[in-house]
Amino acid sequence: MSPHKWRHFLFTWLKKQGVDDALIQPYSGHESRQSLEIYSRLSLVEAQEAYEQVMKQFPLQ
């Protein structure tokens, strides 16, 4: 895995743990907190898992 992908993985993981952008930003190399939004996005696999969990609760099956 490339160093860039490791960085992306780390910052995505930190965001999911609830670490504030203000604490991540100085280490990320990004000039603004807005550019950290990429780390907030869910992967397609995670989105599918979340969808399936919610759909299990849907009243009409």
C-alpha positions as CSV (number, residue, x, y, z in Angstrom):
1,M,0.0,0.0,0.0
2,S,1.3,3.4,-0.9
3,P,2.1,6.1,1.8
4,H,-0.7,8.2,0.4
5,K,-3.2,5.4,0.9
6,W,-2.0,4.8,4.4
7,R,-2.5,8.6,5.2
8,H,-6.0,8.4,3.7
9,F,-6.8,5.3,5.7
10,L,-5.5,6.9,8.9
11,F,-7.4,10.2,8.6
12,T,-10.6,8.4,7.6
13,W,-10.3,6.2,10.7
14,L,-9.6,9.2,12.9
15,K,-12.7,11.0,11.5
16,K,-14.8,7.9,12.2
17,Q,-13.5,7.8,15.8
18,G,-14.9,11.3,16.2
19,V,-11.6,13.2,16.1
20,D,-12.3,16.9,15.3
21,D,-11.0,18.3,12.0
22,A,-9.1,20.9,13.9
23,L,-6.9,18.2,15.4
24,I,-6.5,16.3,12.1
25,Q,-5.8,19.2,9.8
26,P,-2.3,20.1,11.0
27,Y,-1.1,16.6,10.4
28,S,-2.9,16.1,7.1
29,G,-1.0,18.6,5.1
30,H,-4.3,20.2,3.9
31,E,-4.4,24.0,4.1
32,S,-8.0,24.1,5.2
33,R,-10.4,22.0,7.2
34,Q,-12.9,22.1,4.3
35,S,-10.4,19.9,2.3
36,L,-10.7,17.2,5.0
37,E,-14.3,16.4,3.8
38,I,-12.9,13.6,1.7
39,Y,-12.2,11.7,4.9
40,S,-15.8,12.0,6.0
41,R,-17.3,10.1,3.1
42,L,-18.3,6.6,3.6
43,S,-17.0,3.9,1.3
44,L,-19.5,2.1,-0.9
45,V,-19.1,-1.1,1.2
46,E,-19.9,0.8,4.4
47,A,-22.8,2.6,2.8
48,Q,-24.3,-0.8,1.6
49,E,-23.9,-2.3,5.1
50,A,-25.7,0.7,6.7
51,Y,-28.4,0.5,4.1
52,E,-29.0,-3.2,4.8
53,Q,-29.1,-2.6,8.5
54,V,-31.8,0.1,8.1
55,M,-33.8,-1.9,5.6
56,K,-34.0,-4.8,8.1
57,Q,-36.1,-2.4,10.3
58,F,-38.4,-1.3,7.4
59,P,-42.0,-2.1,8.4
60,L,-43.0,-3.6,5.0
61,Q,-40.9,-6.5,4.0
